[in-house]
Amino acid sequence: MGFIETVGRGGILIVKPSVEVRGELIGSLVYDSNLRRLGKIVDVIGRVDDPRVVVKLESKELASTIRDYNVYYQPSKRGEYGRGGVHG
């Protein structure tokens, strides 16, 4: 999906996406390169031509364990890409 720009202590990641951002991303699960589930996409913020994706971590403790700055997502079942699979 993209790379992490900010890891917040409150259990939030800000990700600069490398994929086209659509509203259907909200609710999608987010993983690191080892397929460890990090959290869920809760919002898309910023300008339309330069958006950021907000990810709420599964737990605040995960913030201190993130070593990989590339993250991936699995589309939610309600979205256009509801067939599953992890996307970069």
C-alpha positions as CSV (number, residue, x, y, z in Angstrom):
1,M,0.0,0.0,0.0
2,G,2.8,2.4,0.8
3,F,5.4,3.4,3.4
4,I,5.0,4.6,7.0
5,E,5.8,8.3,7.4
6,T,4.8,8.6,11.1
7,V,4.3,6.2,14.0
8,G,2.3,7.9,16.7
9,R,2.5,6.9,20.3
10,G,-1.3,6.8,20.5
11,G,-1.4,3.8,18.2
12,I,-1.8,5.5,14.9
13,L,0.3,5.2,11.7
14,I,0.3,7.8,8.9
15,V,1.1,6.1,5.6
16,K,2.0,7.7,2.3
17,P,0.2,5.4,-0.2
18,S,1.8,4.0,-3.4
19,V,-1.6,2.9,-4.7
20,E,-4.6,4.8,-5.8
21,V,-6.5,5.9,-2.8
22,R,-10.3,5.3,-2.7
23,G,-12.8,5.5,0.0
24,E,-13.1,1.7,-0.2
25,L,-9.8,1.4,1.6
26,I,-11.4,2.4,4.9
27,G,-11.9,-0.7,6.9
28,S,-9.1,-2.7,5.2
29,L,-6.6,-4.6,7.3
30,V,-2.9,-3.5,7.2
31,Y,0.1,-5.9,7.4
32,D,3.9,-5.6,7.5
33,S,6.1,-7.6,5.1
34,N,6.0,-10.6,7.4
35,L,2.2,-10.6,7.1
36,R,1.8,-9.6,10.8
37,R,-1.5,-7.8,11.1
38,L,-0.8,-4.2,12.3
39,G,-4.2,-2.7,12.3
40,K,-7.0,-1.2,10.2
41,I,-7.4,1.8,7.9
42,V,-9.7,4.3,9.6
43,D,-9.3,7.4,7.4
44,V,-7.8,9.1,4.4
45,I,-6.6,12.6,4.9
46,G,-4.7,15.3,3.1
47,R,-5.0,16.7,-0.4
48,V,-6.6,14.7,-3.2
49,D,-3.4,14.8,-5.2
50,D,-1.2,13.9,-2.1
51,P,-3.3,11.8,0.3
52,R,-2.2,10.0,3.5
53,V,-3.8,6.9,5.0
54,V,-4.5,6.7,8.7
55,V,-4.1,3.3,10.3
56,K,-5.3,2.5,13.8
57,L,-2.9,-0.1,15.3
58,E,-4.3,-3.3,16.9
59,S,-2.6,-2.2,20.1
60,K,-0.5,0.8,21.1
61,E,2.4,-1.6,22.0
62,L,2.8,-2.4,18.3
63,A,4.1,1.1,17.6
64,S,7.4,0.3,19.3
65,T,7.9,-3.0,17.4
66,I,7.5,-1.6,13.9
67,R,10.8,-2.1,12.0
68,D,9.5,-2.3,8.5
69,Y,8.4,0.9,6.8
70,N,6.5,-0.7,3.9
71,V,3.0,-1.8,4.7
72,Y,0.4,-3.8,2.8
73,Y,-3.4,-4.1,2.9
74,Q,-6.1,-6.6,2.4
75,P,-9.2,-4.9,1.0
76,S,-12.3,-5.0,3.2
77,K,-15.1,-7.3,1.9
78,R,-17.4,-4.4,1.3
79,G,-14.9,-2.7,-1.1
80,E,-14.4,-3.1,-4.8
81,Y,-11.6,-5.5,-4.3
82,G,-13.5,-7.8,-1.9
83,R,-12.0,-11.0,-3.2
84,G,-9.2,-10.9,-0.7
85,G,-5.4,-11.1,-1.1
86,V,-2.8,-8.8,0.3
87,H,-1.9,-5.8,-1.9
88,G,1.2,-3.6,-1.8
